[in-house]
């Protein structure tokens, strides 16, 4: 046993190295999924009516659907779309959150306004707001992205607001103020640097939510046309064929979605470990 | 974001599998032998405004609760229902219908000519079917009703088969839908909105009484309906064509041909904006070379095999071969080389090597919209898009709701569906009078020769001999390709082995089907055996 464990390179690594390795692997996997989805031209996901509703086989690992389209390529394409929407939406919502948090730090009125806005957005169920926003902006990926971005900034904004308040009361910030540094300089040099960890981890943790909500909204039929490969659409379409025994239409895309979401979640946690030393000791 | 999501995901997965397993397990409900449970849509499923023919219940099909003046038989010919005969005046402007005597509504009041006149005059106002040609309907005496037309239209007689007759004395447009009173073979016993309607036999019905005394129609989505069939909860279920390869224990497939054709409108004019801000015309399809190339280039039989799952017949015109006024017009299609030649001759060439042809800076590219809730139309749109790409035309499929398509229907090609047993539909397809009007003539087609043929057919006071003129309309219009006809659909049902739907006597199926058209002849196989 002891000789075997010495052979295992993992055992010679410290926690930090292991964390970096894990992060690297996850990022590689996600990049791989996204890159392969980019290489698929949706115009090439062709119908083939001789291959309708085929169960999984070596030729079609995920089986085929009612139009004879290969479900593996459709699923990968759908996941790529999910990752893209997730990425854009979570970056947008982080930017929103940062802006909101800084506005709240300007003065008392800004703070009241932002606190009210956070409560307002947090009190409406995400999905409802998401549906309304994406309908208002017209259908399509754009509506979904803006919709997700506008609904997911609240938790990060709340964390940042408290964090910034804490920093603002610290002595060196007050010292800077006394020295006549303007608010923008303080925000840039003192505050932003300290909250950047929160922002990175927060963005990564919005990701899984964004993907889940993208899947839910396309599942409900808002956003994209029913022939386009989005995970939610694939899953809702599979419902019609479950009764005929086509289990593969739901199971594989569903499991893949679950895996992607979990990967992002783990990624967020590991990055947090790396950036926040107090977390790493736990 | 923690363990609860993992657990949630696993729970969702298990739930899906459990639902599927539950749906496939069989526990059947026991029904009496002369009771039927169905899940059929009969065009649109649950009537939103209730079972009121004046708000659209069963227009052109068997209304079950009400009677109609005429009915269509399996050949598209008119047969008497309430009528015992009719005459058209020499100038073609008056139609006299003689009615059956002694017919009673389910509230025991007699059905007279006054009720018929009231029904048609009101239907003209509510616009459930095209009654523009009707000036007014008048009761001459109890059994004679006179239809006075403002324009000569012999095909108007067909519209006397499309509206169920309601009682003039007690009709109230607010309550009738929920409490319909009619003289049909059944009466509405119960309507659970969103779930089911129960029809019970009308003991006073004047005609042949159906064998089944109680019919329950469940309003279900196709997958739920199919699951119900598997469980044995329903005896007859209507499903989309994508279910053609399925089997259900204890049930057999019943497949009927129909007049219901799928077609793609190709706007014939260049784009202009009307006073409502609606764009009429399409700059790509306005070029005849594009329309002709599509017409000969697409492979209709591949579409019928593919998108229709093999259940249908190719069409080169909009009138089904089942109808007396059909034509023999046909073309050679599936010819990609010929399509390319037509495009090249029309000046369309691929200058930038992207596989799509261009002309004068205009790329041969347009959207093809389909109703996102209709799987067959989705399949047609996708297959059409793949086929036209082979000869250099880009048609991008777009799933939309009908509300969304209302604003684009005269601009973008749409996968349409339609088909009626009334030759007047040719007027709606081609006549310039109704160009880009509601759902009529979406291609805004305008051809004086075709208009003249339609007017001549309508002006012929003899309905039978007018069919010969009607049959010339489509061969005259088809070379301009305002529409690319794909094919007529078959209607697919799973029917319990204990039900005999009398396959020989089913009526002609218009758009939406007419499953109850021969409900009078249905029996139980157990009943005939005993």
Interface residues (C-beta under 8 A of the other chain):
Chain A: X43 X46 X47 X49 X52 X53 X66 X67 X205 X208 X209 X212 X221 X225 X226 X227 X228 X239 X240 X241 X242 X243 X244 X245 X247 X250 X251 X254 X255 X258 X261 X262 X265 X268
Chain B: X1 X2 X5 X6 X9 X12 X13 X16 X17 X19 X20 X23 X24 X221 X222 X223 X224 X226 X227 X230 X242 X243 X245 X246 X305 X306 X307 X309 X372 X375 X378 X379 X381 X382 X383 X386 X389 X397 X398 X399 X400
